[in-house]
């Protein structure tokens, strides 16, 4: 079960990273040609290795990091229109999936810690 949760978390994190970059550079940037808001993807790189390796501590602290992306997605789903709104809903879904996977992984590995 922990292997599946680790895979789900890695997949959700990778897809969220790709979504953030594509959104702000090509799909629906704030300014034509891309914007510096693409830098929001950088913090997502930090937990990637620990999530991939199954380090419990990384699962714990990244559950707090991802809440910023969930909040940004909710804010932009409320305020944006068109493609940007759809991308915001995708950000919400990926953030929620990642959060659920990391919390479940941290709970399952609690006894072994």
N, C-alpha and C positions, 0 to 999 in steps of 0.2 A: 504494500500500500504506500509506503514512504517513497518507493521508487516512482510510482505513478504521480504522486504529489510533487516530487522534485521535477519530474518531466513537465508537468502542467505549469509549474511556476516558471521554469526556464523558458518554455514556449510562450507563455503570456508576457514575460518580461522582454523577450526578443521581439515579439510582435508589437509591443508597445513602443519599444525603441525605434523600430522601423516606421511605425505610424507617426510618431512625433517628428521624425526627420522628414518623411514624405509630406506630411501636412504642412509644415512650415517652409519647406524648400520648393515643392512642386505643386501639390494638389490645391491648397487654398491658403497661400501665405498672406500675411497682413499687408505686405507690399509686393508689387509685381517683382519677380526675380528672386524672391525669398526674403527672409528677415532673420534678424539675430535671435528671434524667439526659438529658432531651431536649437539653440544652446540648451534649451530645457531638457534635451535628451541626454546631455552629459551625465547628470547624476544617476541615470539608469545604468550606466556602464559600471559604476562602482560595485554593486552587489552581484554582478553577473557571474564572476568566477566562483564566489562562495555559494551561490544558489546552485550552480552547475555541479559543484563538488559535494553539496549536501551539508554544508556547515550550518549547524543549528543557530549559532549567534547571528549569522548573516540573515537567516530567515526571520529572526526576531526584529532586528533593527530595520530591515527593509520593509516590514509591515507598516512601520511608521512613515517611511519615505514615500510609499506609494499613495498615501492619503492625500498628498499635495496634488498628485495627478488626478485623483478622483475628484477633488475639489475643483481643479481647473476644468475638467471635463464637464462637470455639472454647471459651472458658471458659463462656459461657452455654449453649452447646449441650450441654456436659458436665453443667452443674449445674441448668439450668432444666427445666421440664416443660411439656407442652401446647403452646399457641400460641407461647409465648415461645421454646421450643426450635426450632420450625419457623422462626421469624423469625431466630433465631441462625444456622441453616443458610443462610438467604437472605443474611444479612450475610457469612458466609464465602464464599459463591459470588460475590457482587458484589465483595467485596474482592479475591478471587483474580483475577477477570476484570480488574479495574482494574489490579492489579499486573502481570499478564501484558501488558496493552496498553501500559502506560507503559514497562516494561522493553524490550519489543520496539521501541517508538518511539524510545527513547533509543539503542538499538543501531543501528537503521537510519539515524538521523540523525547518528551519530558521525563519519562521514567528512566530512560537510558542515560540522561545527563548527570 
